Amino acid sequence: MQSHIQKCADAADKHIGSLLEDENEPFTMNVHYYAEYRSKFLGHYKGARLRAKSNVIKNLENSNDTGMMDVINETLSSLAKLGLHSVDASSLATLLPPDPMEPAIGIMADVRAYFQGRELLVSLSFVRIMANAAL
């Protein structure tokens, strides 16, 4: 029984190896679209992460709260007194420490940009791989 299981495992390993050899490294000939989508999704994912993890972004986006707007204006004037004259409210978020998940967010943006507009191709590739795996 053990030898039969080992024989089946070896055959499955060989078949999966041949399927993986058939696949190529991902690439795109539309680098400009990829770069544009990557930038878009990177900004989206970073913004979502910042809003979820920090009250600073929520406070910066809350322009209805006059008390918070006074604090932001006071902060900007203090930074101007220190010599940082080109700072505005939207650039205050750059003062936050770097996100330890930045590499993962970059990977998410890479993958999403690569597959943007290619859902049909991905579906067809998946069907092809599954059809071959069933053999």
C-alpha contacts under 8 A as a table, 3 or more apart, distances in Angstrom:
res1	aa1	res2	aa2	distance
1	M	4	H	5.18
1	M	5	I	6.35
2	Q	5	I	5.18
2	Q	6	Q	6.19
3	S	6	Q	5.01
3	S	7	K	6.06
4	H	7	K	5.02
4	H	8	C	6.24
5	I	8	C	5.15
5	I	9	A	6.14
6	Q	9	A	5.02
6	Q	10	D	6.12
7	K	10	D	5.17
7	K	11	A	6.20
8	C	11	A	5.08
8	C	12	A	6.10
9	A	12	A	5.09
9	A	13	D	6.05
10	D	13	D	5.02
10	D	14	K	6.11
11	A	14	K	5.12
11	A	15	H	6.17
12	A	15	H	5.08
12	A	16	I	6.09
13	D	16	I	5.23
13	D	17	G	6.04
14	K	17	G	5.05
14	K	18	S	6.29
15	H	18	S	5.16
15	H	19	L	6.34
15	H	133	A	7.68
16	I	19	L	5.03
16	I	20	L	6.23
16	I	133	A	7.31
17	G	20	L	5.13
17	G	21	E	6.26
18	S	21	E	5.05
18	S	22	D	6.49
19	L	22	D	5.25
19	L	23	E	6.89
19	L	129	I	7.45
19	L	132	N	7.61
19	L	133	A	7.52
20	L	23	E	5.33
21	E	24	N	7.46
28	T	31	V	6.25
28	T	34	Y	7.76
28	T	114	Y	7.62
30	N	33	Y	5.48
30	N	34	Y	6.30
31	V	34	Y	4.93
31	V	35	A	6.04
32	H	35	A	5.17
32	H	36	E	6.16
33	Y	36	E	5.08
33	Y	37	Y	6.08
34	Y	37	Y	5.24
34	Y	38	R	5.92
34	Y	113	A	5.56
34	Y	114	Y	6.08
35	A	38	R	5.03
35	A	39	S	6.13
35	A	113	A	7.66
36	E	39	S	5.30
36	E	40	K	6.27
37	Y	40	K	4.96
37	Y	41	F	6.05
37	Y	112	R	7.98
37	Y	113	A	4.94
37	Y	116	Q	7.52
38	R	41	F	5.25
38	R	42	L	5.83
38	R	109	A	5.30
38	R	110	D	5.78
38	R	112	R	7.39
38	R	113	A	4.91
38	R	114	Y	7.94
39	S	42	L	5.13
39	S	43	G	6.20
39	S	109	A	7.65
40	K	43	G	5.39
40	K	44	H	6.28
41	F	44	H	4.84
41	F	45	Y	5.97
41	F	109	A	5.20
41	F	112	R	7.27
41	F	113	A	7.07
42	L	45	Y	5.26
42	L	46	K	5.97
42	L	105	I	6.89
42	L	106	G	6.42
42	L	108	M	7.84
42	L	109	A	5.07
43	G	46	K	5.20
43	G	47	G	5.94
44	H	47	G	5.22
44	H	48	A	6.16
45	Y	48	A	5.12
45	Y	49	R	6.10
45	Y	105	I	6.56
45	Y	109	A	7.46
46	K	49	R	5.11
46	K	50	L	6.08
46	K	105	I	6.98
47	G	50	L	5.09
47	G	51	R	6.07
48	A	51	R	5.18
48	A	52	A	6.12
49	R	52	A	5.11
49	R	53	K	6.06
50	L	53	K	5.19
50	L	54	S	5.53
50	L	57	I	6.67
51	R	54	S	5.64
51	R	55	N	6.89
51	R	56	V	7.98
51	R	57	I	5.69
51	R	58	K	6.25
54	S	57	I	6.30
54	S	58	K	7.40
55	N	58	K	5.06
55	N	59	N	6.04
56	V	59	N	5.08
56	V	60	L	6.15
56	V	93	A	7.26
57	I	60	L	5.01
57	I	61	E	6.13
57	I	93	A	6.81
58	K	61	E	5.18
58	K	62	N	6.20
59	N	62	N	5.15
59	N	63	S	7.98
59	N	68	M	6.80
60	L	63	S	7.09
60	L	68	M	7.99
60	L	72	I	7.68
60	L	89	A	6.98
60	L	90	S	7.52
62	N	65	D	6.08
62	N	68	M	7.62
63	S	66	T	7.20
63	S	68	M	7.63
63	S	69	M	6.42
64	N	69	M	7.99
65	D	68	M	5.36
65	D	69	M	6.32
66	T	69	M	4.94
66	T	70	D	6.15
67	G	70	D	5.14
67	G	71	V	6.41
68	M	71	V	5.01
68	M	72	I	6.21
69	M	72	I	5.03
69	M	73	N	6.10
70	D	73	N	5.10
70	D	74	E	6.04
71	V	74	E	5.05
71	V	75	T	6.12
72	I	75	T	5.03
72	I	76	L	6.20
72	I	89	A	6.91
73	N	76	L	5.07
73	N	77	S	6.17
74	E	77	S	5.14
74	E	78	S	6.14
75	T	78	S	5.08
75	T	79	L	6.21
76	L	79	L	5.10
76	L	80	A	6.17
76	L	87	V	6.83
76	L	88	D	6.69
76	L	89	A	7.28
77	S	80	A	4.93
77	S	81	K	6.23
78	S	81	K	5.05
78	S	82	L	6.45
79	L	82	L	5.01
79	L	83	G	6.51
79	L	84	L	5.32
79	L	85	H	7.10
79	L	87	V	7.50
80	A	83	G	5.01
80	A	84	L	4.70
80	A	85	H	4.60
80	A	86	S	7.87
80	A	87	V	7.60
81	K	84	L	7.22
81	K	85	H	7.92
84	L	87	V	6.08
87	V	91	S	6.15
87	V	92	L	7.33
88	D	91	S	5.54
88	D	92	L	6.84
89	A	92	L	5.44
90	S	93	A	6.63
91	S	94	T	5.61
91	S	95	L	7.72
92	L	95	L	5.59
92	L	96	L	7.78
93	A	96	L	5.64
94	T	97	P	7.86
98	P	102	E	7.57
99	D	102	E	5.39
100	P	103	P	7.61
101	M	104	A	5.35
101	M	105	I	6.22
102	E	105	I	5.03
102	E	106	G	6.16
103	P	106	G	5.05
103	P	107	I	6.33
104	A	107	I	5.03
104	A	108	M	6.20
105	I	108	M	5.01
105	I	109	A	6.24
106	G	109	A	5.10
106	G	110	D	6.12
107	I	110	D	4.95
107	I	111	V	6.14
108	M	111	V	5.32
108	M	112	R	6.09
109	A	112	R	5.18
109	A	113	A	5.91
110	D	113	A	5.28
110	D	114	Y	6.09
111	V	114	Y	5.13
111	V	115	F	6.34
112	R	115	F	5.36
112	R	116	Q	5.94
113	A	116	Q	5.12
114	Y	118	R	7.98
115	F	118	R	5.07
115	F	119	E	6.52
115	F	122	V	7.67
116	Q	119	E	7.05
117	G	120	L	7.94
118	R	121	L	5.26
118	R	122	V	6.23
119	E	122	V	5.07
119	E	123	S	6.11
120	L	123	S	5.04
120	L	124	L	6.17
121	L	124	L	5.11
121	L	125	S	6.10
122	V	125	S	5.05
122	V	126	F	6.06
123	S	126	F	5.10
123	S	127	V	6.18
124	L	127	V	5.09
124	L	128	R	6.13
125	S	128	R	5.02
125	S	129	I	6.15
126	F	129	I	5.16
126	F	130	M	6.06
127	V	130	M	5.12
127	V	131	A	5.97
128	R	131	A	5.11
128	R	132	N	6.21
129	I	132	N	5.14
129	I	133	A	5.98
130	M	133	A	4.93
130	M	134	A	6.17
131	A	134	A	5.34
131	A	135	L	6.87
132	N	135	L	5.38
